[in-house]
C-alpha cells in the first residue's frame, strides 16, 4: 500500500479510502450490507494496508458509524487508522437535527463519537453546504470541536468553489482551523470540478478525496446503457441514472472498456488508475459490496497509464450541468 500526506498536513493516509456507506442497516437501502457481512471487508482492507475509512452520520442513519466503530475496535489499533465522518443531512424530524448550525455541529460530533465508540475522529467533514447558516458560525463551531480534542482535522464536501474559498479565507481571518481536504464529486464522466474546485485545492494545499470515483458503478462497465444491472445497487439506484448514462458518458465508458481489454484488466481498475495519476488526488473513496471491488481497487495502484492513454480516456468528455450538490 502507498501512503501520502492529506493535503498540506502531516497526516498519512492510504491511497485508497474505504467508503463505509455500503455497510450498516439493510433497511436503509436495499444494497446496504449488514454488520456480519460487512466485517470481512474491513478486515481485508486493513490486511491490505488501507488505514483510511470514511463514513457519515446519515449513512443508515447512524448504523454505518456503529458498524465502522465496532469493526475497527476489534481489528485494529485506534491510533493506526484514520476515521473520517460527516455531518449536515437531516437525521430526524427535529427542525434542528440537520444543517451546520452551532447547535447541530455540537450535538452531531458527540453522537458520532458515541456511535463510533471513540473519543475523537481524525477527520470531521461538512457533508454539504448550509445556506441557512452563516459560514462564520459553522467555522467557529468546527474550530471549537477541534480545540476540544474531538476532531483532529476538518474537511468539506461538494460545494461551489467560491464558497469554499471564502470559508478558507474566513477561517484564516478568524484564527480558526481551516478545512484541510475536499471530498468532491469527480470521475471520468463528471469532471466539472476541474474548472475551479480542483485548481483551488491544488493552490491551497487541500487534500482531495473524491466520492463516486467509479460513477456509482457506471465505470465498472457491468450495466446496460439504461443503467440496468443484476446487483441490488444497480436495480435500486435511481440517483445514478440521473447523474450518468448520457450518450457522451457512454462514449467515455467505451474508451475505458477498450483500454481495459488492451491492458488485460477490468474497466474499474482503469477508471481508478486514472484518478491515481492526478497529482491533486489524495485518495479516491471506494465502496465495496463484493470482495472483488476491493481487490480491484487495490490492484489499480499497480497500473501506470501513459500520457497517451490518459488523453484518450479524457478525449470524449463533454461538459455537464452541476451534479451531486
Buried (B, 14 or more C-beta within 10 A) or exposed (E): EEBBBBBEBEBEBBBBBBBBBBBBBBEBBEBBBBBEBBBEBBBBBBEBEBBBBBBBBBBBBBBBBBBBBBBBEEBBEBEEBBBBBBBBBEBEEEEEBBBBBBBBBBBBBEBBBEBBBBEBBBBBBBBBBBEEBBBBBBBBBBBBBBEEEBBBBBBBBBBEBEEBBEBBEBBEEEEBBBBBBBBBBBBBBBBBBBEBBBEBBBEBEBBBBBBBBBBBBBBBBBBEEEBEBEBBBBBEBEEBBEBBBEEEBBBBBEBBBBBBEEBEBBBBBBBBBBBBBBEBBBBBBBBBBEEEBBBBBBBBBEBEBEEEBBEBBBEBBEEBEEBBE
